[in-house]
């Protein structure tokens, strides 16, 4: 049995997918913020985002990209169906306010 199969037996749960879908965007946002806007603190970053809707695009969309990569791996490569259900449901819940905020 391969490592992915053993890992899948432990991680193929809806709750684990939800946790990944919540944690990955937070980590991605912090990394992206520090790499691209490291000179701004939280207050300045919030002001920058509210200044113009174009400023929000990369800061709100980029954190959801790791969820898309994990979705590809868990759904098409590894077939972790329960994990994928939690991941997709949570990502949709996170994406709806993102889309509304970008309008």
Rosetta blueprint (number, residue, H / E / L):
1 X L
2 X L
3 X H
4 X H
5 X H
6 X H
7 X H
8 X H
9 X H
10 X H
11 X H
12 X L
13 X L
14 X H
15 X H
16 X H
17 X H
18 X H
19 X H
20 X H
21 X H
22 X H
23 X H
24 X H
25 X H
26 X H
27 X H
28 X H
29 X H
30 X H
31 X H
32 X H
33 X H
34 X H
35 X H
36 X H
37 X H
38 X L
39 X L
40 X L
41 X L
42 X H
43 X H
44 X H
45 X H
46 X H
47 X H
48 X H
49 X H
50 X H
51 X H
52 X L
53 X H
54 X H
55 X H
56 X H
57 X H
58 X H
59 X H
60 X H
61 X H
62 X H
63 X H
64 X H
65 X H
66 X H
67 X H
68 X H
69 X H
70 X H
71 X H
72 X H
73 X H
74 X H
75 X H
76 X H
77 X H
78 X L
79 X L
80 X L
81 X H
82 X H
83 X H
84 X H
85 X H
86 X H
87 X H
88 X H
89 X H
90 X H
91 X H
92 X H
93 X H
94 X H
95 X H
96 X H
97 X H
98 X H
99 X H
100 X H
101 X H
102 X H
103 X L
